[in-house]
Structure formats: structure tokens, C-alpha cells
């Protein structure tokens, strides 16, 4: 199995019921501008996308319940003191 680290998603498109994500990494930030480079892509069916959404929602809710993440005044999830590494 291959493991890839990504910083985010650049584009999401759906063609013929298949959802495609362009995966990106931020290689450096200069003067408030991120240098984004593509590192791969991911394709899944619409039912798989919905299952993934539900699984991610459950994972985030558990992190909130465990105190890893918290909600701000606008009910957005924030990782205020999180440091990777």
C-alpha cells in the first residue's frame, strides 16, 4: 500500500458519476502566497464520496469530543494549538 501526504485539494470535478480530486502540496510560502504543486489525484464514485464524507465527519466530531479540535464562535472547527511533527 502506498501512503501519500497531501496538504489539500486544488480541484474537484465530477464526470460521468466519478468524482475526481487533484491533490496538492504546499512547497513553500513567500510573502503570503503559497507555492502549490500537484502530487496526485484521487477518483471515487459518488456513493464512495458520500461514505467518505460521513466517515470524515465522524472522525472530526470525535476529535472535537476528545478535545483535539474545538469549535469557534461561528461553529467552525479549528485546531488552535495543533503542531504537526
N, C-alpha and C positions, 0 to 999 in steps of 0.2 A: 504494500500500500504506500502511496506517495503522500507526503504531507507538504502543504504549501502555506506560507504565511502571506496574508494579504492585508493591506490597510483599508481597503474598501472596494466599492463597486463604482465604475465610471458610467456604465450604460446598462440599461435593462430594456430588452426588446422581446416581443412575442411574435413568432411567425409560425403559422400552422399548429397552434396549440403548444408549442415548445417555447419556454421562457429561457432566454439567454442573458447571462451576466458577464460583463467584461470586468475582470479582476485586476486591481491595480495596487502598486506600492508607491509610497511617497519616498523618493530617494533623498531629497533634501529640501529645506525651506529657506528661501532667500528673500529678504525684505517683504515678509508676509505673503509670499507667493510659493505655493508648493510645486515641486517638480514631480509630476506624476508619470509613472511608466507602467505600461501593461505587463502583466506577468502570467496571464492565462485567461481562460474562460470556463464557464460552467453552464450547462444546459440541463433543464429538467422539465418534466411535464407539468401542466397546470395543477393536477392533483398532488404531485410531489411538492410543488411550491406551497400549496396550502398546508400540507402536513408539516413542512419545514417552518412555516410561519408560526404554526401552533406550538411546535417544539421550542422555537426560539423565544416565544412569548412566555412559555412555562419556565424556561431557563432564566430569563431576565426577572420574572416575578419571584423566583426562588432566591436570586441574588439580592433582590430588594428585601425579602423576608429575612435573609441571613445577615443583612447589614453591609453587604459588599457594595451595593449601589443604593442610592436614595433618590427620592423624587423631589424636584424643586417646587417652587410656588405654582408654576404652570403645569404641574403634574408630569413634567418631562423627567426621564431617567437621567441621572448624572453620576459620574464616577469621580467625585470631587478629589479624593486623595489617592486615587489609583496610580501606581507607578509600575510599568512593565519592567520585567527583568529582575 
